[in-house]
Amino acid sequence: MAVSDQAVATGTQIDLLSINTIRTLSMDGVQKANSGHPGTPMALAPAAYTLWQQFLRYDPENPLWPNRDRFVLSNGHASMLLYSMIHLAGIRAANSKGEILPEPALSIDDLKKFRQIDSKTPGHPEYGLTTGVETTTGPLGQGVGNSVGMAIAGKWLAAHFNRPGFELFDYHVWAFCGDGDLMEGVSSEAASLAGHLKLSNLCWLYDNNKITIEGKTDLAFSEDVAARFKSYGWDVTHVHDANDRGALSNAYSHALEVRDRPALIILDSHIGYGAPNRQDTKEAHGEALGEEEVRLAKRFYGWPEDAHFLVPDGVYQHFRDGIGKRGKQLREQWTTLSNKYSAQYPELADQHTRMQRHQLPDQWDKDLPTFPADAKGLATRESSSKVLNALAKNVPWLMGGAADLYPSTKTRLTFDGAGDFEAGQYDGRNFHFGIREHGMGAIVNGMTLSKVRAYGSTFFIFTDYMKPPMRLSALMEIPAIWIYTHDSIGLGEDGPTHQSIEQLATMRAVPHLTLIRPGDANEVTEAYKVILQLKNKPAVLVLTRQALPTLDRTKYAPAAGLARGAYVLADAEGGKPQVILIGTGSEVSLCVGAYEKLKEEGVRARVVSMPSWDIFEQQDQSYRDQVLPPDVTARVAVEAGAVLGWERYVGPKGRVIGMRSFGASAPLKDVLKKFGFTVENVLKVAREQVAK
């Protein structure tokens, strides 16, 4: 149908006109930027259109409606597809407070600014920047991993909140993905767990276009995807033509009918569909088509060849009559139901409201443990377990688990009613992620995006497997919680393969990520207080396997100083300190031991506990100077990790006792002695600093 016929477009004509509008907007955005991925939006426009117009339970006028379906574009390089859908559907903008604004999330001018500085249409979709983007995608496999977390959250929300006659939560999660997503291992981890949990509220659409950046997928990918997903326990259907809207509709309908497992739709498509010289080529994946090829593709679509960012008459109205009208009706019905629910179940309704706003319950911090002074002490993983369980009793939506390591990370919730989240038992709050660290990270992000307060746990060394989702949690500014144990060479006999050396420096390098390494049990309690109050920032809690002395807080400063990132734990008597000892985590007690001996020798020393660089850097300069006076240049930092970065705190004249190599396999005391983590060595270096 030619666009000249648009005025009378009806039925299948308006469907095709709308699909071609999606295609041409996407092509024009990429071409104007002269950068991007045009081919996938051109291929998947019918699939996105059919899903949004006929099936997606989503109200563009209220894009934060809690029971909305989630749409995840895991193949985030196809971002212009999502941006075009957001614009045409008329999704309204929301601000950081969750208030719905009168203006659109994306205007035509926003589409024209694709990939430009400070635009709302970056190269890959970014959560929090553009309303309608449910999660940040681009690193392949992360989006589908997030979708599993969203589906898990949906199941838990239904189990926790729904009551007879009040189906408050029954949303579905739809994710588009491509060959790259399925090649990345994280998708296998996530899909395997989704099948095990029988997440029937989850559907992935796999764009089987057989093209990657290097060429045909058979260069490196020849597996039977259908058989693979069937082995995971998924329902699998196949649509052989991406332009067959009837087959697409049937496949989506079937996915909604599947009640005992997640669904995969394999969709055969032609990347760059309609571009005569670029269709089914690798160039259509990662390059702008070029002006001449754009014109030829538009000619194929029956489009004005020289028109740019054209939305023909009737298309906006068609979307308003489709997803707009249906979504509004569904949302209004839900709001009516929610109001009745609030009257009948006020306590549960209050919980849900607080969840949505990242607010904590009243008295969320009641009954948190305080720990008496104890020279033998306990491992911070042990004190963490006690604090975590006390908090989870008070915060019903705090939940999580470990990558098959809870007996070691001590992250299991053990109080009555905590339960296990398993297939058909979706009200449990203990999650068994299996030995799937990467998948766990992506899933925790998806859960957090769905407003539950989720944590994931493993050994600190395995953050190497989790860096991508951790980085994305910081980029998205969501309050995911990462709990890591076995934080240093202190784990002893397991040796250098398991002894985290560079991980502290790696995590500290991530912007907008709060890392806390508490020095004793009471600092653990204070760390959790800080973490639970974060609303738009993820946190990393780094804990020990070995026992640490619980400091006598009648003798030393209160652990509440942790809230400022670093604080004076023990100070010099009788004047300005001659030397400052700075420690984190398990090394704080070494600094305290050296301090006591220096005091006996008449040396004025100060001990600074510095559990969080990030929080300390947020304090004003006057406080930082109080803790670390600029005119005291004799300083010693002690940390069983890489020395990188410590120069900012010890200065050019200070010393760092840290790791400059990998660790060693031996009993704990022997390992610590070999690398200089003893009171005697701290004392020796401190004396040298004073003598300068």
VENJO-V813452 format. One record per residue. N is the residue number from 1. RES is the residue in three letters. SS is DSSP state (~ for helix, > for strand, _ for the rest). PHI is phi as a letter, one per 40 degrees, with the letter a starting at -180 (* if undefined). BURIAL is 1 if it has 9 or more other ideal C-beta (glycine too) atoms within 8 Angstrom, else 0. Layout:
n-><N,N>
res-><RES,RES>
ss-><SS,SS>
phi-><PHI,PHI>
burial-><BURIAL,BURIAL>
This chain:
n-><1,2,3,4,5,6,7,8,9,10,11,12,13,14,15,16,17,18,19,20,21,22,23,24,25,26,27,28,29,30,31,32,33,34,35,36,37,38,39,40,41,42,43,44,45,46,47,48,49,50,51,52,53,54,55,56,57,58,59,60,61,62,63,64,65,66,67,68,69,70,71,72,73,74,75,76,77,78,79,80,81,82,83,84,85,86,87,88,89,90,91,92,93,94,95,96,97,98,99,100,101,102,103,104,105,106,107,108,109,110,111,112,113,114,115,116,117,118,119,120,121,122,123,124,125,126,127,128,129,130,131,132,133,134,135,136,137,138,139,140,141,142,143,144,145,146,147,148,149,150,151,152,153,154,155,156,157,158,159,160,161,162,163,164,165,166,167,168,169,170,171,172,173,174,175,176,177,178,179,180,181,182,183,184,185,186,187,188,189,190,191,192,193,194,195,196,197,198,199,200,201,202,203,204,205,206,207,208,209,210,211,212,213,214,215,216,217,218,219,220,221,222,223,224,225,226,227,228,229,230,231,232,233,234,235,236,237,238,239,240,241,242,243,244,245,246,247,248,249,250,251,252,253,254,255,256,257,258,259,260,261,262,263,264,265,266,267,268,269,270,271,272,273,274,275,276,277,278,279,280,281,282,283,284,285,286,287,288,289,290,291,292,293,294,295,296,297,298,299,300,301,302,303,304,305,306,307,308,309,310,311,312,313,314,315,316,317,318,319,320,321,322,323,324,325,326,327,328,329,330,331,332,333,334,335,336,337,338,339,340,341,342,343,344,345,346,347,348,349,350,351,352,353,354,355,356,357,358,359,360,361,362,363,364,365,366,367,368,369,370,371,372,373,374,375,376,377,378,379,380,381,382,383,384,385,386,387,388,389,390,391,392,393,394,395,396,397,398,399,400,401,402,403,404,405,406,407,408,409,410,411,412,413,414,415,416,417,418,419,420,421,422,423,424,425,426,427,428,429,430,431,432,433,434,435,436,437,438,439,440,441,442,443,444,445,446,447,448,449,450,451,452,453,454,455,456,457,458,459,460,461,462,463,464,465,466,467,468,469,470,471,472,473,474,475,476,477,478,479,480,481,482,483,484,485,486,487,488,489,490,491,492,493,494,495,496,497,498,499,500,501,502,503,504,505,506,507,508,509,510,511,512,513,514,515,516,517,518,519,520,521,522,523,524,525,526,527,528,529,530,531,532,533,534,535,536,537,538,539,540,541,542,543,544,545,546,547,548,549,550,551,552,553,554,555,556,557,558,559,560,561,562,563,564,565,566,567,568,569,570,571,572,573,574,575,576,577,578,579,580,581,582,583,584,585,586,587,588,589,590,591,592,593,594,595,596,597,598,599,600,601,602,603,604,605,606,607,608,609,610,611,612,613,614,615,616,617,618,619,620,621,622,623,624,625,626,627,628,629,630,631,632,633,634,635,636,637,638,639,640,641,642,643,644,645,646,647,648,649,650,651,652,653,654,655,656,657,658,659,660,661,662,663,664,665,666,667,668,669,670,671,672,673,674,675,676,677,678,679,680,681,682,683,684,685,686,687,688,689,690,691,692>
res-><MET,ALA,VAL,SER,ASP,GLN,ALA,VAL,ALA,THR,GLY,THR,GLN,ILE,ASP,LEU,LEU,SER,ILE,ASN,THR,ILE,ARG,THR,LEU,SER,MET,ASP,GLY,VAL,GLN,LYS,ALA,ASN,SER,GLY,HIS,PRO,GLY,THR,PRO,MET,ALA,LEU,ALA,PRO,ALA,ALA,TYR,THR,LEU,TRP,GLN,GLN,PHE,LEU,ARG,TYR,ASP,PRO,GLU,ASN,PRO,LEU,TRP,PRO,ASN,ARG,ASP,ARG,PHE,VAL,LEU,SER,ASN,GLY,HIS,ALA,SER,MET,LEU,LEU,TYR,SER,MET,ILE,HIS,LEU,ALA,GLY,ILE,ARG,ALA,ALA,ASN,SER,LYS,GLY,GLU,ILE,LEU,PRO,GLU,PRO,ALA,LEU,SER,ILE,ASP,ASP,LEU,LYS,LYS,PHE,ARG,GLN,ILE,ASP,SER,LYS,THR,PRO,GLY,HIS,PRO,GLU,TYR,GLY,LEU,THR,THR,GLY,VAL,GLU,THR,THR,THR,GLY,PRO,LEU,GLY,GLN,GLY,VAL,GLY,ASN,SER,VAL,GLY,MET,ALA,ILE,ALA,GLY,LYS,TRP,LEU,ALA,ALA,HIS,PHE,ASN,ARG,PRO,GLY,PHE,GLU,LEU,PHE,ASP,TYR,HIS,VAL,TRP,ALA,PHE,CYS,GLY,ASP,GLY,ASP,LEU,MET,GLU,GLY,VAL,SER,SER,GLU,ALA,ALA,SER,LEU,ALA,GLY,HIS,LEU,LYS,LEU,SER,ASN,LEU,CYS,TRP,LEU,TYR,ASP,ASN,ASN,LYS,ILE,THR,ILE,GLU,GLY,LYS,THR,ASP,LEU,ALA,PHE,SER,GLU,ASP,VAL,ALA,ALA,ARG,PHE,LYS,SER,TYR,GLY,TRP,ASP,VAL,THR,HIS,VAL,HIS,ASP,ALA,ASN,ASP,ARG,GLY,ALA,LEU,SER,ASN,ALA,TYR,SER,HIS,ALA,LEU,GLU,VAL,ARG,ASP,ARG,PRO,ALA,LEU,ILE,ILE,LEU,ASP,SER,HIS,ILE,GLY,TYR,GLY,ALA,PRO,ASN,ARG,GLN,ASP,THR,LYS,GLU,ALA,HIS,GLY,GLU,ALA,LEU,GLY,GLU,GLU,GLU,VAL,ARG,LEU,ALA,LYS,ARG,PHE,TYR,GLY,TRP,PRO,GLU,ASP,ALA,HIS,PHE,LEU,VAL,PRO,ASP,GLY,VAL,TYR,GLN,HIS,PHE,ARG,ASP,GLY,ILE,GLY,LYS,ARG,GLY,LYS,GLN,LEU,ARG,GLU,GLN,TRP,THR,THR,LEU,SER,ASN,LYS,TYR,SER,ALA,GLN,TYR,PRO,GLU,LEU,ALA,ASP,GLN,HIS,THR,ARG,MET,GLN,ARG,HIS,GLN,LEU,PRO,ASP,GLN,TRP,ASP,LYS,ASP,LEU,PRO,THR,PHE,PRO,ALA,ASP,ALA,LYS,GLY,LEU,ALA,THR,ARG,GLU,SER,SER,SER,LYS,VAL,LEU,ASN,ALA,LEU,ALA,LYS,ASN,VAL,PRO,TRP,LEU,MET,GLY,GLY,ALA,ALA,ASP,LEU,TYR,PRO,SER,THR,LYS,THR,ARG,LEU,THR,PHE,ASP,GLY,ALA,GLY,ASP,PHE,GLU,ALA,GLY,GLN,TYR,ASP,GLY,ARG,ASN,PHE,HIS,PHE,GLY,ILE,ARG,GLU,HIS,GLY,MET,GLY,ALA,ILE,VAL,ASN,GLY,MET,THR,LEU,SER,LYS,VAL,ARG,ALA,TYR,GLY,SER,THR,PHE,PHE,ILE,PHE,THR,ASP,TYR,MET,LYS,PRO,PRO,MET,ARG,LEU,SER,ALA,LEU,MET,GLU,ILE,PRO,ALA,ILE,TRP,ILE,TYR,THR,HIS,ASP,SER,ILE,GLY,LEU,GLY,GLU,ASP,GLY,PRO,THR,HIS,GLN,SER,ILE,GLU,GLN,LEU,ALA,THR,MET,ARG,ALA,VAL,PRO,HIS,LEU,THR,LEU,ILE,ARG,PRO,GLY,ASP,ALA,ASN,GLU,VAL,THR,GLU,ALA,TYR,LYS,VAL,ILE,LEU,GLN,LEU,LYS,ASN,LYS,PRO,ALA,VAL,LEU,VAL,LEU,THR,ARG,GLN,ALA,LEU,PRO,THR,LEU,ASP,ARG,THR,LYS,TYR,ALA,PRO,ALA,ALA,GLY,LEU,ALA,ARG,GLY,ALA,TYR,VAL,LEU,ALA,ASP,ALA,GLU,GLY,GLY,LYS,PRO,GLN,VAL,ILE,LEU,ILE,GLY,THR,GLY,SER,GLU,VAL,SER,LEU,CYS,VAL,GLY,ALA,TYR,GLU,LYS,LEU,LYS,GLU,GLU,GLY,VAL,ARG,ALA,ARG,VAL,VAL,SER,MET,PRO,SER,TRP,ASP,ILE,PHE,GLU,GLN,GLN,ASP,GLN,SER,TYR,ARG,ASP,GLN,VAL,LEU,PRO,PRO,ASP,VAL,THR,ALA,ARG,VAL,ALA,VAL,GLU,ALA,GLY,ALA,VAL,LEU,GLY,TRP,GLU,ARG,TYR,VAL,GLY,PRO,LYS,GLY,ARG,VAL,ILE,GLY,MET,ARG,SER,PHE,GLY,ALA,SER,ALA,PRO,LEU,LYS,ASP,VAL,LEU,LYS,LYS,PHE,GLY,PHE,THR,VAL,GLU,ASN,VAL,LEU,LYS,VAL,ALA,ARG,GLU,GLN,VAL,ALA,LYS>
ss-><_,_,~,~,~,~,~,~,_,_,~,~,~,~,~,~,~,~,~,~,~,~,~,~,~,~,~,~,~,~,~,~,~,_,_,_,_,~,~,~,~,~,~,~,~,~,~,~,~,~,~,~,~,~,~,_,_,_,_,~,~,~,_,_,_,_,_,_,_,>,>,>,>,_,_,~,~,~,~,~,~,~,~,~,~,~,~,~,~,_,_,>,>,>,_,_,_,_,_,>,>,>,>,>,_,_,_,~,~,~,~,~,_,_,_,_,_,_,_,_,_,_,_,_,_,_,_,_,_,_,_,_,_,_,_,_,_,_,_,_,_,~,~,~,~,~,~,~,~,~,~,~,~,~,~,~,~,~,~,~,~,_,>,_,_,>,_,_,_,_,_,_,>,>,>,>,>,>,~,~,~,~,~,_,~,~,~,~,~,~,~,~,~,~,~,~,~,_,_,_,_,>,>,>,>,>,>,>,_,_,>,>,_,_,>,>,~,~,~,_,_,_,_,_,~,~,~,~,~,~,~,~,_,_,>,>,>,>,>,_,_,_,_,_,~,~,~,~,~,~,~,~,~,~,~,~,~,_,_,_,_,_,>,>,>,>,>,>,_,_,_,_,_,_,_,_,_,_,_,_,_,_,~,~,~,~,_,_,_,_,~,~,~,~,~,~,~,~,~,~,~,_,_,_,_,_,_,_,_,_,_,_,_,_,~,~,~,~,~,~,~,~,~,~,~,~,~,~,~,~,~,~,~,~,~,~,~,~,~,~,~,~,~,~,_,~,~,~,~,~,~,~,~,~,~,~,_,_,_,_,_,_,_,_,_,_,_,_,_,_,_,_,_,>,>,>,>,>,>,~,~,~,~,~,~,~,~,~,~,~,~,~,~,~,_,_,_,>,>,>,>,>,_,_,_,~,~,~,~,_,_,_,_,_,_,_,_,_,_,>,_,>,_,_,>,_,_,_,_,>,>,>,_,_,_,_,~,~,~,~,~,~,~,~,~,~,~,~,~,_,_,_,>,>,>,>,>,>,>,~,~,~,~,~,~,~,~,~,~,~,~,~,~,~,~,~,_,_,_,_,>,>,>,>,>,_,_,_,~,~,~,~,~,~,_,_,_,_,_,_,_,_,~,~,~,~,~,~,_,_,_,_,>,>,>,>,_,_,_,_,~,~,~,~,~,~,~,~,~,~,~,~,_,_,_,_,_,>,>,>,>,>,_,_,_,_,>,>,>,>,_,_,_,_,_,_,_,_,~,~,~,~,~,~,_,_,>,>,>,>,_,_,_,_,_,_,_,_,>,>,>,>,>,_,~,~,~,~,~,~,~,~,~,~,~,~,~,~,~,~,_,_,_,_,>,>,>,>,>,_,_,_,~,~,~,~,~,_,_,_,~,~,~,~,~,~,~,_,_,_,_,_,_,_,>,>,>,>,>,>,>,>,_,_,_,_,~,~,~,~,_,_,_,_,>,>,>,>,>,_,_,_,_,_,_,_,_,~,~,~,~,~,~,~,_,_,_,_,~,~,~,~,~,~,~,~,~,~,~,~,~,_>
phi-><*,c,c,c,c,c,c,b,c,a,f,c,c,c,c,c,c,c,c,c,c,d,c,c,c,c,c,c,c,c,c,c,c,f,a,h,b,c,c,c,d,c,c,c,d,c,c,c,d,c,c,c,c,b,b,c,c,a,b,d,c,a,c,b,d,c,c,c,c,b,b,b,c,c,c,c,c,c,d,c,c,c,c,c,c,c,c,c,c,g,c,c,c,b,c,c,c,g,c,c,b,c,c,c,c,b,c,d,c,c,c,c,c,d,g,b,c,g,c,c,b,c,d,b,c,b,c,g,c,b,c,h,c,c,a,c,b,i,c,c,g,c,c,c,c,d,c,c,c,c,c,d,c,c,c,c,d,c,c,c,b,c,b,d,g,b,c,c,b,a,c,b,b,b,b,c,a,b,d,c,d,c,c,c,c,c,c,c,c,c,c,c,c,c,c,c,c,f,c,c,c,b,b,b,b,c,c,c,c,g,b,b,c,c,i,c,c,c,c,a,a,b,c,c,c,c,c,d,c,c,c,c,g,c,c,b,b,b,b,c,a,c,c,c,c,c,c,c,c,c,c,c,c,c,d,c,c,c,b,b,a,c,b,b,b,c,b,c,b,b,c,g,d,g,c,c,b,b,d,g,b,c,c,c,c,b,b,c,c,g,d,c,c,c,c,c,c,c,c,c,c,g,b,d,c,b,c,b,f,c,b,c,d,g,c,d,c,c,c,c,c,c,c,c,c,c,c,c,c,c,c,c,c,c,c,c,c,c,c,c,c,c,c,c,b,c,c,c,c,c,d,c,c,c,d,c,c,f,b,c,c,d,f,c,b,c,g,c,c,b,b,c,d,a,c,c,g,a,c,c,c,c,c,d,d,c,c,c,c,c,c,c,c,c,b,c,b,c,a,i,a,b,c,g,b,c,c,c,c,g,b,c,c,b,c,d,g,c,g,b,c,a,d,g,b,c,c,c,b,b,b,b,c,g,c,a,d,c,c,d,d,c,c,d,c,c,c,c,c,c,g,c,c,b,b,b,a,a,c,c,c,c,c,c,c,b,d,d,c,c,c,c,c,c,c,c,f,b,c,c,b,b,b,b,b,f,c,a,c,c,c,g,c,c,g,c,c,b,c,c,b,c,c,c,c,c,c,c,c,c,c,g,b,c,b,b,b,c,c,a,c,c,c,c,d,c,c,c,c,c,c,c,c,c,b,b,a,c,b,b,b,b,b,c,c,c,c,b,d,c,c,c,c,c,b,b,c,c,c,d,d,d,c,b,g,a,a,c,c,a,b,c,b,g,i,c,c,c,a,b,b,b,b,b,f,c,c,c,c,c,c,c,c,c,d,c,c,c,c,c,c,g,c,c,b,b,b,b,c,b,c,a,c,d,c,c,c,c,c,c,c,c,c,c,c,c,c,b,d,d,c,b,c,c,b,b,b,b,a,c,a,d,c,d,g,c,c,c,b,c,g,c,b,c,b,b,c,a,c,b,a,c,c,a,c,a,d,d,c,c,c,c,c,d,b,g,c,b,d,c,c,c,c,c,c,c,c,c,c,c,c,c>
burial-><0,0,1,0,1,1,0,0,1,0,0,0,1,1,1,1,1,1,1,1,1,1,1,1,1,1,1,1,1,1,1,1,1,0,0,1,1,1,1,1,1,1,1,1,1,1,1,1,1,1,1,1,1,1,1,1,1,1,1,1,1,1,1,0,1,0,1,1,1,1,1,1,1,1,1,1,1,1,1,1,1,1,1,1,1,1,1,1,1,1,1,1,1,1,0,0,0,0,0,1,0,0,0,1,1,1,0,0,0,1,1,1,1,1,1,0,0,0,1,1,1,1,1,1,1,1,1,0,0,1,1,1,1,1,1,1,1,1,0,1,1,1,1,1,1,1,1,1,1,1,1,1,1,1,1,1,1,1,1,1,1,1,1,0,0,1,0,1,1,1,1,1,1,1,1,1,1,1,1,1,1,1,1,1,0,1,1,1,1,1,1,1,1,1,1,1,1,1,1,1,1,1,1,1,1,1,1,1,1,0,1,1,0,0,0,0,1,0,0,0,1,0,0,0,1,1,0,1,1,1,0,1,1,1,1,1,1,0,1,0,0,1,0,1,1,0,1,1,1,0,1,1,1,1,1,0,0,1,0,0,1,1,1,1,1,1,1,1,1,1,1,1,1,1,1,1,0,1,1,1,1,1,0,1,1,0,0,1,1,0,0,0,1,1,1,1,1,1,1,1,1,0,1,0,0,0,1,0,1,1,1,1,0,1,1,1,0,1,1,1,0,1,1,1,1,1,1,1,0,1,1,0,0,1,0,0,1,1,0,1,1,1,0,0,1,0,0,1,1,0,1,1,1,1,1,1,0,0,0,0,1,0,0,1,0,0,0,1,1,0,1,0,1,1,0,0,1,1,1,1,1,1,1,1,1,1,1,1,1,1,1,1,0,1,1,0,1,1,1,1,1,1,1,0,1,1,0,1,1,1,1,1,1,0,0,0,0,1,1,0,1,0,0,0,1,1,1,1,1,1,1,1,1,1,0,1,1,1,1,1,1,1,1,1,1,1,1,1,1,1,1,1,1,1,1,1,1,1,1,1,1,1,1,0,1,1,1,1,1,1,1,1,1,1,1,1,0,1,1,1,1,1,1,1,1,1,1,1,1,1,1,1,0,1,1,1,0,1,1,1,1,1,1,1,1,1,1,1,0,1,0,0,1,1,1,1,1,1,1,1,1,1,1,1,1,1,1,1,1,1,1,1,0,1,0,0,1,1,1,1,1,1,1,1,1,1,1,1,1,1,1,0,1,0,0,1,1,0,1,0,1,1,1,1,1,1,1,1,1,1,0,1,0,0,0,0,1,1,1,1,1,1,1,1,1,1,1,1,1,1,1,1,1,1,1,0,1,1,1,0,0,0,1,1,1,1,1,1,1,1,1,1,1,1,1,1,0,0,1,0,0,0,1,1,1,0,1,1,1,0,0,1,0,1,1,1,1,1,1,1,1,1,1,0,0,1,1,0,1,1,0,0,1,1,1,1,1,1,1,0,0,0,1,1,0,0,0,1,0,0,1,1,1,0,1,0,1,1,1,0,1,1,1,0,1,1,1,1,1,1,0,0>
